[in-house]
Amino acid sequence: MATAASSQDFRARFKAFSKCVCDGARLMVGQGDYGAYVAHIAKTHPDQTPMTEREFFRNRENARFGVGNTGGFRCC
């Protein structure tokens, strides 16, 4: 029989694993992690204001599809 501690440990490990899988899937389709972006900006560029989540999504989408000659994917 599982104890409460081992049940909580399993849940924590499963949650971490699920986050890793979701983050990997987002990266495979070209969508970065907004939380990681905000943490990076705060750590390495404290004088800059980070993009909003909507701006970040649009920026990553534009980079993925080559909008503005960013060298991303282009179908035509």
SULBEL-V919479 format. One record per residue. N is the residue number from 1. SS is DSSP state (a for helix, b for strand, c for the rest). OMEGA is omega in degrees with one decimal (999 if undefined). NEAR is the number of other C-alpha atoms within 10 Angstrom. Layout:
# SULBEL-V919479
n=N ss=SS omega=OMEGA near=NEAR
n=N ss=SS omega=OMEGA near=NEAR
This chain:
# SULBEL-V919479
n=1 ss=c omega=-178.8 near=4
n=2 ss=c omega=176.6 near=7
n=3 ss=c omega=179.7 near=8
n=4 ss=a omega=-179.6 near=9
n=5 ss=a omega=-179.0 near=9
n=6 ss=a omega=176.9 near=11
n=7 ss=a omega=177.9 near=11
n=8 ss=a omega=178.6 near=12
n=9 ss=a omega=178.5 near=12
n=10 ss=a omega=179.8 near=12
n=11 ss=a omega=180.0 near=12
n=12 ss=a omega=179.6 near=12
n=13 ss=a omega=178.7 near=12
n=14 ss=a omega=178.3 near=12
n=15 ss=a omega=178.5 near=12
n=16 ss=a omega=178.2 near=12
n=17 ss=a omega=180.0 near=12
n=18 ss=a omega=178.7 near=12
n=19 ss=a omega=179.6 near=12
n=20 ss=a omega=179.4 near=12
n=21 ss=a omega=179.7 near=12
n=22 ss=a omega=178.2 near=13
n=23 ss=a omega=178.4 near=14
n=24 ss=a omega=178.9 near=15
n=25 ss=a omega=178.4 near=13
n=26 ss=a omega=180.0 near=13
n=27 ss=a omega=179.1 near=12
n=28 ss=a omega=179.9 near=10
n=29 ss=c omega=173.5 near=10
n=30 ss=c omega=178.0 near=15
n=31 ss=c omega=178.9 near=19
n=32 ss=c omega=-179.8 near=18
n=33 ss=c omega=-177.6 near=16
n=34 ss=a omega=179.3 near=16
n=35 ss=a omega=178.3 near=10
n=36 ss=a omega=178.2 near=10
n=37 ss=a omega=-179.4 near=15
n=38 ss=a omega=178.5 near=17
n=39 ss=a omega=178.8 near=13
n=40 ss=a omega=-179.6 near=13
n=41 ss=a omega=-179.3 near=16
n=42 ss=a omega=-176.9 near=14
n=43 ss=a omega=-171.6 near=10
n=44 ss=a omega=-179.3 near=9
n=45 ss=c omega=-174.0 near=12
n=46 ss=c omega=179.6 near=11
n=47 ss=c omega=-178.3 near=9
n=48 ss=c omega=173.6 near=9
n=49 ss=c omega=180.0 near=10
n=50 ss=c omega=175.8 near=17
n=51 ss=c omega=172.3 near=14
n=52 ss=c omega=180.0 near=11
n=53 ss=a omega=178.7 near=14
n=54 ss=a omega=178.2 near=9
n=55 ss=a omega=178.9 near=11
n=56 ss=a omega=179.1 near=18
n=57 ss=a omega=-179.1 near=17
n=58 ss=a omega=178.6 near=13
n=59 ss=a omega=-179.8 near=14
n=60 ss=a omega=178.0 near=15
n=61 ss=a omega=177.9 near=17
n=62 ss=a omega=178.6 near=17
n=63 ss=a omega=-179.1 near=18
n=64 ss=a omega=-175.0 near=17
n=65 ss=a omega=172.4 near=16
n=66 ss=c omega=177.8 near=15
n=67 ss=c omega=179.1 near=14
n=68 ss=c omega=178.4 near=9
n=69 ss=c omega=-179.9 near=11
n=70 ss=c omega=177.0 near=11
n=71 ss=c omega=180.0 near=12
n=72 ss=c omega=-179.7 near=14
n=73 ss=c omega=173.9 near=13
n=74 ss=c omega=-179.2 near=10
n=75 ss=c omega=-176.9 near=5
n=76 ss=c omega=999 near=3
